[in-house]
């Protein structure tokens, strides 16, 4: 995380495949259909890079692909379904992140360019990216990138807007900044508010930032593929607070692995129009509808729940409840679901283990039956050992009871009229009196002065 952005030439990166452009009629029909699913009076929720990274991590979930593509507010939908969840960034973290980003970009971006290794005396350009609508802003960003590459000068693009087609639907992404080097290389800048202590940050948070930045790199590759002399850097600049202060520090993060995974996972996504075509007539995800209608609409779209969804999706509680009701093995984790293969429910797994179901040639079934046999053998041995130990303890207690109840010498009863003996201490001296230990009557063995 300490290498320079300009150290060596990066490995060749295959340009992202650009799908065939859709006709205007098909695009209009898709947008009209998505508006119907979202609700006529509901504003679309834009798909950001964080949601896109979560979608790429679970490409088999058609429910999330459709809802995100249609711009449905999943938090409001989850509340209407009766499964609200406290999901998202806290207001305090949001305000702290904005304040830290403003500090990093202060003085016209000079501090950010210094973190990138640009000399303080070097000049750089900050083009205006203002335009009408997301399509206009994306087009203006692409034009600014091409102009900066042709100019061959340091250029800082503050909050550019990038377009990326996801499952046949356009998604607009807004990175914190993109820097164009004089040689034509484009570098994504990701600004986060979590601290970097002793030049090291939380690995989980760094990984999440890398997955998010990989989406930006993937969107930039589409523009670079049509720009002469342009090259997208496979590493991003991560800017965080240094130690426990509010001073910025930066580190280079290689995102080639995350980029490869994101590209492969997004290519597996089913096109949104195909998912929408399979829905029943009248299906709508408007939170203002009744819970029964919303439940029927949501359940009509297949989901692929996993415990990881709890940290990435607003509908995770609803999907978890449905998965548990069905006994789906996916609720136990993706690794468990992958190991069990075609056994999709817990009932199927138990039946295969007991020998009442499943294909005996299936490796998963063979492993389950072998595990069940080993478990039964272990339980039988443990039960036999417990019974033997209990029997031994019972026999020991019986022998102890028989020994304590054996014949003894009876104690003689005192004669009639005899004075009972009073036991005395072995030796006691006090107040000039000495008492001796005697078995005689109470007046014997006593010295009086």
CORURZI-V780473 format. One record per backbone hydrogen bond with DSSP energy under -1.0 kcal/mol. CO is the residue of the C=O (numbers start at 1). NH is the residue of the N-H. Records with the same first field share a line. If there is no record, write none. Layout:
BEGIN
CO->NH, NH
END
This chain:
BEGIN
1->252
4->7
23->27
24->28
25->29
26->30
27->31
28->32
29->33
30->34
31->35
32->36
33->37
34->38
35->39
37->285
39->42
48->52
49->53
50->54
51->55
52->56
53->57
58->61
60->62
61->65
62->66
63->67
64->68
65->69
66->70
67->72
71->45
72->74
73->77
74->78
75->79
76->80
77->81
78->83
79->82
85->87
90->94
91->95
92->96
93->97
94->98
95->99
96->100
97->101
98->102
99->103
100->104
101->105
103->106
106->109
107->110
109->113
110->114
111->115
112->116
113->118
114->117
119->122
125->156
133->137
134->138
135->139
136->140
137->141
138->142
139->143
140->144
141->145
142->146
143->147
144->148
145->149
146->150
147->151
148->152
154->125
155->180
157->178
162->173
164->171
166->169
167->272
169->166
171->164
173->162
176->159
177->189
178->157
179->187
180->155
181->184
184->231
185->181
186->233
187->179
188->237
189->177
190->239
196->243
197->200
200->197
202->206
203->207
204->208
205->209
206->210
207->211
208->212
209->213
210->214
212->216
213->217
214->218
215->219
216->220
217->221
220->224
221->225
223->226
224->227
227->230
231->186
234->255
236->253
237->190
238->251
239->192
240->249
241->196
242->245
247->242
249->240
251->238
253->236
255->259
256->260
257->261
258->262
259->263
260->264
261->265
262->266
263->267
271->275
272->276
273->277
276->279
280->283
286->289
290->294
291->295
292->296
293->297
294->298
295->299
298->301
302->63
306->309
307->310
308->311
309->312, 313
313->316
315->319
316->320
317->321
318->322
319->323
320->324
321->325
322->326
323->328
327->346
328->331
329->332
330->333
333->337
334->338
335->339
336->340
340->343
342->344
344->329
345->349
346->350
347->351
348->352
349->353
350->354
351->356, 357
359->362
362->366
363->367
364->368
365->369
366->370
367->371
368->372
369->373
370->374
371->375
372->376
373->377
374->378
375->379
376->380
377->381
378->382
379->383
380->384
381->385
382->386
383->387
384->388
385->389
386->390
387->391
388->392
389->393
390->394
391->395
392->396
393->397
394->398
395->399
396->400
397->401
398->402
399->403
400->404
401->405
403->406
415->418
428->435
430->433
433->430
441->444
END
